[in-house]
Amino acid sequence: MPEEKKSESKQWKEALFAKKKHGALQMTEEELLACESFSKDYMSFLNHAKTEREVCTKVESLLQEHGFVPFVPGMPLKTGDKIYQNNRGKAMIAAVIGTASITEGVRLCAAHIDSPRLDLKQNPLYEDSELALFKTHYYGGIKKYQWTAIPLSLHGVIIKADGTKVTVNIGEAEGDPVFCVTDLLPHLAQEQMKRASGSIIRGEELNLLVGSMPFKKDEESESVKLNLLHILYEKYGITESDFVSAELEAVPAFSVKEVGFDRSMIGGYGHDDRVCAYPALRALLDSNIPTHTAVVILTDKEETGSDGNTGLCSSYLKYFIEDLADCFGAKGRHVLHASQCLSADVNAAFDPTFPDVMERNNCAYLNHGVCVTKFTGARGKSGTSDASAEFVGTVRQLFNAENVVWQTGELGKVDGGGGGTVAAYIANLDVDTIDVGVPVLCMHAPFEVVSKIDVYMTYRAFFVFMAS
């Protein structure tokens, strides 16, 4: 049959309308296979890196396997050299020296590796009604009720009185015990359910159940607490006072899973923001010698405002760039002015169960590729860097030229909420910066969901950016 002639209206619509299409319909079979392979690697990474310290340990190992060496200020550097800097075991910077002069700037990808969780207080252990519990202080923005009645594992470090460090990881290995925050049964929760939603579980009620057996057959008071301390002393050689110099985090104990009959999605803890951190790292590891020096920073403390010496409100990134510039006889501020950054952070994916919080023309959708977010902030764009039209145009042209499946999106309706990333802190260093990352369902919940296609396209976006 002869091909049906398109109407003039249809021709103009195809030419002028923005196109929104499922990512799978824009990808070749080879790309879909590569997407599956990348997703498996990412899932393995996420299962073995549930805290910022564990991410740093894993990342440092991968960097060394790929020939990266610790950066020493003043060291001689040349094109193709691979260096990294470990900031106190909680943040990492890695770089590959490019062919262009350092004065032409670097291509920077910045992601954070901390996630919402429950931190143990400095004096956490107590006994009540013959049960032993840990007091916690939640970290980051959470819906507190989501953290009750799920299996939790305990990760972190303890610095003993003599200065030795003990690494803790309980609840992940087969046969390990787990812990949980208890909740009321519905039969007795009538008064609890009258509370405002944010107080159904209060912060001081996020107590971790850790034991119930007394110490041998003694009838001393706090015998269950004594038994727990005895167990910890036998295993780690610690006493109760050692909790004062410890960083212990309770995180979901379940492993990452494929989601859906079609296995198109990945569910697990910590996608925000390791779902951007891993693609950024892999993009750097998989790249050859770039044109501009490529830098990846995996930072801490974003979920609490990026303060502290491992967060991006501190100066450690600026100092790294200054030291790097010094190696080539350049000034750090000139390098920063010429640099470009993809702030690698997640955005909220549209959820058809809760459509009212989104403005459909300007939100991210699962499976539509990596999300480019021109500005973040809240309401009147408070707290955002707001990338320039020129830089958005540069990113747009690059992604289109390299067949990266991408979309744009805001974090909810104008007066409905919003959020921040590390973009503003890097932009404040005089760097062209824009947010680019993965859309997420159930963000900040113990079990978050992302699309495999979006994860893979985020990797592709970072790869082509750092190669440019």
matplotlib code that plots the C-alpha trace (Angstrom):
import matplotlib.pyplot as plt

x = [0.0, 1.3, 2.6, -0.1, 0.7, 1.1, -1.1, 0.6, -0.3, 1.3, 4.4, 4.7, 4.0, 6.8, 9.1, 8.3, 6.9, 9.3, 9.4, 8.9, 9.5, 10.3, 14.0, 13.8, 12.3, 15.4, 18.0, 19.5, 19.6, 23.3, 22.6, 19.9, 22.3, 25.0, 22.3, 21.6, 25.3, 25.9, 22.9, 24.3, 27.6, 25.8, 23.6, 26.7, 28.4, 25.3, 25.1, 28.7, 28.7, 25.9, 27.7, 30.0, 33.0, 32.3, 31.9, 35.3, 36.9, 35.4, 36.2, 39.8, 40.2, 38.8, 40.9, 44.1, 43.1, 42.9, 46.3, 45.3, 47.9, 47.5, 47.9, 50.8, 50.8, 53.8, 54.2, 55.1, 52.1, 51.6, 48.8, 47.2, 48.3, 45.7, 45.5, 43.2, 42.8, 41.0, 39.5, 39.4, 37.9, 34.6, 35.0, 37.1, 38.4, 39.9, 41.3, 42.7, 45.0, 43.8, 45.6, 44.5, 46.2, 44.9, 44.1, 41.3, 39.5, 38.5, 35.3, 34.0, 31.3, 30.2, 28.0, 27.4, 27.8, 26.0, 22.3, 19.5, 19.9, 19.8, 23.0, 23.7, 23.9, 27.2, 25.7, 23.3, 22.9, 20.2, 18.0, 14.2, 11.8, 14.5, 15.1, 18.3, 18.1, 20.2, 19.2, 19.5, 19.5, 18.2, 20.4, 18.9, 15.3, 13.3, 9.7, 10.4, 7.6, 9.2, 12.1, 10.1, 9.5, 12.2, 15.5, 18.4, 22.1, 24.8, 27.9, 30.7, 33.8, 34.6, 37.8, 38.8, 40.3, 43.8, 43.2, 42.8, 40.0, 37.4, 35.3, 31.7, 29.4, 26.7, 23.5, 24.7, 26.4, 24.4, 23.7, 24.2, 21.6, 19.7, 18.1, 14.9, 12.9, 9.6, 6.2, 2.7, 0.2, -2.9, -5.1, -3.4, -2.4, -5.5, -3.9, -0.7, -2.7, -4.2, -0.8, 0.2, 1.8, 5.3, 5.0, 3.4, 6.9, 8.9, 12.6, 13.2, 11.1, 13.5, 15.1, 17.0, 16.1, 19.4, 18.9, 16.8, 18.9, 20.4, 24.0, 24.2, 22.0, 22.8, 19.9, 21.7, 19.9, 20.6, 21.6, 20.5, 22.6, 25.5, 25.1, 25.2, 28.3, 29.9, 29.2, 30.6, 33.7, 34.3, 33.9, 35.4, 37.3, 35.2, 33.5, 30.5, 32.6, 34.0, 30.7, 31.6, 34.2, 32.2, 30.3, 27.7, 24.9, 21.8, 20.8, 18.3, 19.7, 18.0, 19.8, 19.2, 16.6, 15.2, 11.7, 8.8, 7.8, 10.0, 13.0, 13.2, 13.8, 16.2, 15.0, 17.2, 18.7, 21.0, 20.2, 20.2, 22.9, 25.1, 23.0, 24.9, 28.2, 28.8, 28.1, 30.4, 33.1, 32.7, 32.7, 36.1, 37.5, 36.2, 37.5, 40.8, 42.8, 40.3, 40.7, 40.1, 41.3, 38.5, 37.7, 35.1, 34.3, 32.3, 31.4, 29.9, 27.3, 25.0, 21.9, 22.6, 23.5, 27.1, 28.7, 31.8, 35.3, 34.1, 31.1, 31.3, 30.7, 34.2, 37.3, 38.7, 37.6, 39.0, 42.3, 42.5, 42.1, 44.6, 47.2, 46.5, 46.9, 50.2, 51.6, 51.3, 52.3, 48.8, 46.4, 43.6, 41.1, 41.8, 41.2, 37.9, 36.7, 37.2, 35.8, 32.4, 30.5, 27.7, 26.3, 25.4, 22.3, 18.9, 15.6, 12.1, 10.4, 6.7, 4.5, 1.0, -0.2, 0.6, 0.3, -0.8, 2.7, 4.1, 3.6, 3.5, 5.2, 8.2, 8.9, 11.1, 9.7, 11.1, 12.7, 13.0, 16.7, 19.1, 17.4, 18.9, 17.7, 18.5, 17.7, 16.8, 16.0, 12.6, 9.7, 11.4, 14.4, 15.9, 19.3, 19.9, 22.7, 20.3, 22.5, 22.8, 21.0, 24.4, 25.6, 22.3, 22.7, 26.2, 25.0, 22.0, 24.2, 26.6, 24.0, 22.2, 25.4, 26.3, 22.8, 22.3, 18.7, 17.8, 15.0, 14.4, 12.6, 11.9, 11.5, 7.8, 5.4, 6.6, 5.1, 5.0, 8.5, 11.8, 15.2, 18.9, 22.1, 25.8, 25.5, 25.3, 28.5, 30.5, 28.9, 30.0, 33.6, 33.0, 32.3, 29.6, 27.4, 24.1, 22.4, 22.3, 21.1, 18.7, 14.9, 14.0, 10.7, 10.3, 13.2, 14.7, 12.8, 14.6, 13.7, 14.1, 13.3, 15.1, 15.0, 17.9, 17.7, 18.0, 21.0, 22.8, 22.0, 23.4, 26.6, 26.7, 26.0, 29.0, 31.2, 30.7, 30.9, 34.3, 35.6, 34.8]
y = [0.0, 3.5, 5.4, 7.6, 11.3, 13.2, 16.2, 19.6, 19.7, 16.4, 17.4, 20.6, 18.8, 16.4, 19.2, 21.6, 19.7, 18.4, 14.6, 12.4, 8.7, 5.7, 5.1, 1.5, 2.7, 4.9, 2.2, -0.5, -4.1, -3.7, -0.8, -2.7, -5.6, -3.1, -1.6, -5.0, -5.7, -2.3, -2.7, -6.0, -4.3, -1.5, -3.8, -5.6, -2.3, -1.2, -4.4, -4.0, -0.3, 0.8, 3.6, 6.5, 4.7, 1.5, 3.3, 5.0, 1.6, 0.0, 3.0, 3.2, -0.5, -0.1, 3.0, 1.2, -1.8, 0.7, 2.3, 5.3, 6.5, 8.8, 12.4, 14.3, 18.1, 19.1, 15.7, 15.7, 15.0, 14.4, 13.5, 10.2, 10.1, 8.8, 10.2, 10.2, 11.7, 10.1, 12.6, 11.0, 7.8, 9.4, 11.3, 10.7, 12.7, 11.0, 12.5, 11.6, 14.2, 15.2, 16.4, 20.0, 22.5, 22.6, 26.3, 25.2, 23.8, 20.4, 18.3, 17.6, 15.1, 15.5, 13.0, 12.3, 8.9, 9.5, 8.4, 8.8, 6.4, 6.0, 6.9, 5.6, 8.2, 8.5, 6.8, 4.4, 1.2, 0.9, -1.7, -1.3, -4.1, -6.7, -5.6, -4.1, -1.2, 1.4, 5.0, 6.5, 10.0, 9.9, 11.3, 13.2, 13.7, 10.6, 9.5, 8.1, 5.5, 3.8, 2.7, 0.6, -3.1, -3.8, -5.7, -3.3, -4.0, -2.1, -0.6, 1.7, 2.1, 2.2, 4.0, 2.3, 4.0, 3.0, 4.5, 1.3, 1.2, -1.6, -2.0, -3.2, -4.9, -7.0, -8.1, -8.5, -11.9, -15.1, -16.2, -12.7, -11.4, -8.2, -5.5, -3.5, -0.6, -1.8, -0.4, -0.7, -3.3, -1.8, -3.1, -0.8, 2.1, 4.2, 7.1, 6.8, 7.1, 10.4, 12.0, 14.2, 12.1, 13.4, 12.2, 8.8, 7.7, 10.3, 10.7, 9.4, 6.4, 5.2, 2.8, -0.2, -3.6, -5.4, -8.1, -9.8, -12.4, -11.8, -12.4, -16.1, -16.6, -13.6, -11.6, -8.3, -5.2, -4.4, -8.0, -7.9, -4.8, -6.5, -9.6, -7.4, -5.5, -8.9, -10.1, -6.9, -7.2, -10.8, -9.9, -6.5, -5.8, -2.7, -1.3, 0.9, 4.1, 3.3, 4.2, 7.8, 7.6, 5.5, 6.1, 3.4, 3.5, 1.4, 0.7, -1.7, -5.2, -6.4, -6.7, -5.0, -6.6, -6.4, -5.0, -5.9, -8.9, -7.5, -6.8, -3.3, -1.6, -1.9, -1.6, -1.1, 1.1, 4.0, 4.9, 8.5, 9.2, 6.1, 5.6, 8.7, 8.1, 4.6, 5.7, 8.7, 6.5, 3.9, 6.6, 7.7, 4.2, 3.3, 6.4, 6.6, 9.8, 12.7, 16.0, 18.0, 16.7, 14.6, 14.8, 12.8, 13.8, 11.5, 13.6, 13.2, 15.1, 16.2, 14.8, 17.1, 20.3, 19.5, 21.0, 19.5, 18.8, 15.9, 17.9, 20.3, 23.4, 22.9, 23.8, 20.4, 20.4, 24.0, 23.0, 19.9, 22.0, 24.6, 21.9, 20.2, 23.6, 24.2, 21.0, 22.7, 26.2, 27.5, 29.2, 27.3, 30.1, 30.3, 26.5, 26.7, 29.6, 27.6, 24.3, 22.7, 20.4, 17.9, 17.9, 14.2, 13.9, 12.3, 13.8, 12.7, 10.4, 10.9, 8.6, 8.0, 7.1, 10.6, 12.8, 16.0, 16.9, 17.1, 19.4, 16.9, 19.0, 19.6, 16.5, 13.4, 10.0, 6.6, 5.1, 8.4, 8.7, 10.8, 13.9, 17.3, 19.8, 23.4, 24.6, 23.1, 24.9, 25.5, 27.8, 30.9, 28.9, 29.4, 27.7, 26.9, 27.8, 27.9, 26.9, 29.5, 29.0, 28.8, 25.9, 24.1, 24.5, 23.0, 20.0, 19.5, 19.6, 17.1, 14.6, 14.8, 14.4, 11.3, 9.7, 10.0, 9.5, 12.4, 14.5, 17.5, 17.8, 19.8, 18.5, 18.9, 21.8, 25.4, 25.8, 22.1, 21.5, 21.3, 20.3, 21.0, 19.4, 20.1, 22.2, 25.5, 24.9, 24.1, 26.9, 29.2, 28.4, 30.1, 26.8, 26.3, 23.7, 21.8, 18.9, 15.7, 12.4, 9.5, 9.8, 7.9, 6.6, 6.4, 8.7, 8.7, 5.5, 2.4, 0.9, 3.2, 2.3, 3.3, 2.3, 0.3, 2.5, 5.7, 4.4, 3.3, 6.6, 8.5, 6.5, 7.4, 11.1, 11.2, 9.3, 11.6, 14.7, 13.7, 12.7, 16.1]
z = [0.0, -0.7, 2.3, 3.8, 3.4, 6.6, 7.2, 7.4, 11.1, 11.8, 9.9, 11.9, 15.2, 14.5, 13.7, 16.5, 19.5, 22.2, 22.1, 25.1, 24.5, 26.7, 26.8, 25.6, 22.3, 21.7, 22.4, 20.3, 21.4, 22.1, 24.4, 26.3, 26.8, 28.1, 30.4, 31.9, 32.5, 34.0, 36.3, 37.7, 38.5, 40.2, 42.3, 43.5, 44.4, 46.4, 48.3, 49.5, 50.2, 52.5, 54.3, 53.2, 54.8, 53.0, 49.7, 50.2, 51.0, 47.9, 45.7, 46.8, 46.0, 42.5, 41.9, 42.8, 40.6, 37.7, 38.3, 40.4, 42.9, 46.0, 45.1, 46.7, 46.3, 44.1, 42.5, 38.8, 36.6, 32.9, 30.5, 31.4, 35.0, 37.4, 41.0, 44.0, 47.4, 50.3, 52.7, 56.2, 54.9, 54.2, 50.9, 47.8, 44.8, 41.7, 38.6, 35.2, 33.7, 30.2, 27.0, 27.3, 29.5, 33.1, 32.5, 30.2, 33.3, 34.4, 33.8, 37.2, 38.3, 42.0, 43.8, 47.5, 49.2, 52.5, 52.8, 55.3, 58.2, 62.0, 63.9, 67.4, 70.1, 72.0, 75.0, 73.3, 75.3, 78.0, 79.5, 80.1, 81.1, 80.5, 77.0, 75.7, 73.3, 71.5, 71.4, 67.9, 66.2, 62.7, 59.9, 57.0, 56.0, 56.7, 57.3, 60.7, 60.6, 57.6, 59.8, 62.2, 61.9, 59.2, 59.6, 60.2, 60.2, 62.1, 60.3, 61.3, 63.4, 67.1, 68.4, 71.6, 74.6, 73.5, 70.0, 68.1, 65.5, 65.3, 62.2, 62.7, 60.1, 61.7, 59.9, 56.3, 56.2, 56.1, 59.7, 61.2, 63.6, 62.7, 64.7, 64.5, 65.7, 67.3, 66.6, 68.2, 67.1, 65.4, 68.2, 70.7, 68.5, 68.6, 70.4, 68.4, 65.1, 66.3, 66.2, 63.2, 60.5, 61.2, 64.8, 64.4, 65.4, 67.3, 67.1, 70.6, 69.8, 67.1, 69.6, 68.2, 69.8, 70.4, 73.0, 75.7, 77.5, 81.0, 81.9, 82.9, 86.0, 88.0, 89.4, 89.2, 87.9, 84.2, 83.6, 80.0, 79.3, 81.0, 78.8, 75.7, 76.9, 77.7, 74.1, 72.6, 74.8, 73.8, 70.1, 69.8, 73.1, 73.8, 76.9, 77.2, 77.3, 73.9, 72.3, 73.0, 70.2, 67.7, 64.5, 64.2, 61.6, 61.4, 57.8, 56.1, 56.2, 53.0, 49.8, 46.5, 44.2, 40.7, 40.7, 38.4, 36.4, 33.6, 36.0, 34.6, 37.9, 40.9, 44.5, 47.5, 50.1, 49.3, 45.7, 46.8, 45.9, 45.2, 42.0, 40.7, 42.6, 41.0, 37.4, 37.9, 39.2, 36.4, 33.8, 35.1, 35.4, 31.9, 30.1, 28.3, 28.3, 28.3, 26.5, 29.7, 33.0, 34.4, 38.1, 40.2, 43.8, 46.0, 49.0, 52.5, 54.6, 51.7, 53.5, 56.5, 54.6, 53.4, 56.5, 58.1, 56.7, 54.5, 53.1, 50.1, 52.2, 53.3, 51.2, 50.4, 46.8, 46.3, 47.9, 45.7, 42.5, 43.8, 44.5, 41.2, 39.4, 41.3, 39.8, 36.4, 37.4, 37.2, 39.6, 41.1, 40.6, 36.9, 36.6, 38.5, 36.4, 33.2, 34.6, 34.1, 36.6, 36.5, 40.0, 40.1, 42.2, 42.0, 41.3, 42.1, 39.6, 38.8, 40.8, 39.4, 42.8, 44.1, 41.0, 42.8, 44.0, 40.5, 37.5, 34.7, 32.0, 34.2, 36.1, 35.6, 34.5, 35.0, 31.9, 30.1, 30.8, 32.9, 34.3, 33.7, 36.4, 35.6, 39.1, 42.5, 45.7, 47.2, 46.2, 45.0, 43.9, 47.4, 47.7, 44.1, 41.6, 38.6, 35.6, 32.8, 29.5, 27.8, 30.0, 29.6, 25.8, 26.0, 28.0, 25.7, 22.5, 24.0, 25.1, 21.7, 19.8, 21.8, 21.7, 25.5, 26.4, 28.7, 30.1, 32.3, 35.6, 38.7, 42.2, 42.6, 42.1, 42.7, 46.2, 47.0, 48.4, 46.5, 47.7, 47.4, 46.1, 46.2, 43.0, 44.7, 46.7, 43.5, 41.5, 44.4, 43.4, 40.0, 38.2, 35.5, 37.3, 36.6, 38.3, 36.3, 37.8, 38.1, 38.8, 42.0, 43.4, 47.2, 47.7, 51.2, 52.1, 53.3, 49.9, 46.9, 43.3, 40.1, 36.4, 34.9, 31.8, 33.7, 35.7, 32.5, 30.7, 33.7, 33.3, 29.6, 30.4, 32.7, 30.4, 27.4, 29.6, 31.1, 27.7, 26.2]

ax = plt.figure().add_subplot(projection="3d")
ax.plot(x, y, z, "-o")
ax.set_aspect("equal")
plt.show()
